[in-house]
């Protein structure tokens, strides 16, 4: 009887965890290489641009020389900032790669340890009962099954920690992207007005009201949420969307999203909504709130998504007008209510938002 083969069959989920970590580590290594190559290429472009500009300026004098020099210096700075962002990104990904590689090795050791221990248990069962007495072998198999559960819990913990590390790395990389958008070569700096394009200015060149529009899905979210304005909870937090006795702001928000066709679980903890957004690439932090907030978005209150102590409340953005954000919130004063906040005065109330997907 191939006892080792039987033990290996029980290790299927453990091996799957190891394989996932191996794949993620490989992806991180490829991303690190790409970012390092990008940084090098941008630095080479900066040096070539600087050299060409200096050559041109040494041979050309006119009234436009000073302006050209200024634009050249600015472009050099943009290239430098972008190269620095790529280098920082490579370091962030390198840290994730090292962590994933370490967790991959840890789970690999867990797999080997389980197979060795399980094989010994099965061999002991056979030796004690004999192949003609299957009851002893079945007891050994049951022991191996129980053992697999404890080992799977260990490897699953490594996988969860790896996901958390990747989410944090993604947050840091998005912050770098915002830096490049603001100051690097990705920043358009200024845009010529295109025919039919709204510049946000009315007659006389004055800036008009910033009233952002949501998607069709956002309109469905808000249409449904408005129907519940004024709804009051019953005794002991009894409500329509979540269990009695529990805060229900997140149940309300995710229920409105679900009803509009957003593929999201019904979460009871608001921090899970932000983590869902990070996983799907639709989350943004407080620094980006003024630019990113849109009708239909989830608005997260507190300082972060880690626990109920840091993620305290959630609302749905109904409209954004200039520096004012209006929300529809469940469990706000024990009811579904409309609230308005002003930026930057109220900015410290929030840690981020999530676009519906």
Rosetta blueprint (number, residue, H / E / L):
1 X L
2 X L
3 X H
4 X H
5 X H
6 X H
7 X H
8 X H
9 X H
10 X H
11 X L
12 X H
13 X H
14 X H
15 X H
16 X H
17 X H
18 X H
19 X H
20 X H
21 X H
22 X H
23 X H
24 X H
25 X H
26 X H
27 X H
28 X H
29 X H
30 X H
31 X H
32 X H
33 X H
34 X H
35 X H
36 X H
37 X H
38 X H
39 X H
40 X H
41 X H
42 X H
43 X H
44 X H
45 X H
46 X H
47 X H
48 X H
49 X H
50 X H
51 X H
52 X H
53 X H
54 X H
55 X H
56 X H
57 X H
58 X H
59 X H
60 X L
61 X L
62 X L
63 X L
64 X L
65 X H
66 X H
67 X H
68 X H
69 X H
70 X H
71 X H
72 X H
73 X H
74 X H
75 X H
76 X H
77 X H
78 X H
79 X H
80 X H
81 X H
82 X H
83 X H
84 X H
85 X H
86 X H
87 X H
88 X H
89 X H
90 X H
91 X H
92 X H
93 X H
94 X H
95 X H
96 X H
97 X H
98 X H
99 X H
100 X H
101 X H
102 X H
103 X H
104 X H
105 X H
106 X H
107 X H
108 X H
109 X H
110 X H
111 X H
112 X H
113 X H
114 X H
115 X H
116 X H
117 X H
118 X H
119 X H
120 X H
121 X H
122 X H
123 X H
124 X H
125 X H
126 X H
127 X H
128 X H
129 X H
130 X L
131 X L
132 X L
133 X L
134 X H
135 X H
136 X H
137 X H
138 X H
139 X H
140 X H
141 X H
142 X H
143 X H
144 X H
145 X H
146 X H
147 X H
148 X H
149 X H
150 X H
151 X H
152 X H
153 X H
154 X H
155 X H
156 X H
157 X H
158 X H
159 X H
160 X H
161 X H
162 X H
163 X H
164 X H
165 X H
166 X H
167 X H
168 X H
169 X H
170 X H
171 X H
172 X H
173 X H
174 X H
175 X H
176 X H
177 X H
178 X H
179 X H
180 X H
181 X H
182 X H
183 X H
184 X L
185 X L
186 X L
187 X L
188 X L
189 X L
190 X L
191 X L
192 X L
193 X L
194 X L
195 X L
196 X L
197 X L
198 X L
199 X L
200 X L
201 X E
202 X L
203 X H
204 X H
205 X H
206 X L
207 X E
208 X L
209 X L
210 X L
211 X E
212 X L
213 X L
214 X L
215 X L
216 X H
217 X H
218 X H
219 X H
220 X H
221 X H
222 X H
223 X H
224 X H
225 X H
226 X H
227 X H
228 X L
229 X L
230 X L
231 X L
232 X E
233 X L
234 X L
235 X H
236 X H
237 X H
238 X L
239 X L
240 X L
241 X L
242 X L
243 X L
244 X L
245 X L
246 X L
247 X L
248 X L
249 X H
250 X H
251 X H
252 X H
253 X H
254 X H
255 X H
256 X H
257 X H
258 X H
259 X H
260 X L
261 X L
262 X L
263 X L
264 X L
265 X L
266 X L
267 X L
268 X L
269 X L
270 X H
271 X H
272 X H
273 X H
274 X H
275 X H
276 X H
277 X H
278 X H
279 X H
280 X H
281 X L
282 X L
283 X E
284 X E
285 X E
286 X H
287 X H
288 X H
289 X H
290 X H
291 X H
292 X H
293 X L
294 X L
295 X L
296 X L
297 X L
298 X E
299 X E
300 X E
301 X E
302 X E
303 X L
304 X L
305 X L
306 X L
307 X L
308 X L
309 X L
310 X L
311 X E
312 X E
313 X E
314 X E
315 X E
316 X E
317 X E
318 X E
319 X E
320 X E
321 X E
322 X L
323 X L
324 X E
325 X E
326 X E
327 X E
328 X E
329 X E
330 X L
331 X L
332 X L
333 X L
334 X L
335 X E
336 X L
337 X E
338 X E
339 X E
340 X E
341 X E
342 X E
343 X L
344 X L
345 X L
346 X L
347 X H
348 X H
349 X H
350 X E
351 X E
352 X E
353 X E
354 X E
355 X L
356 X L
357 X L
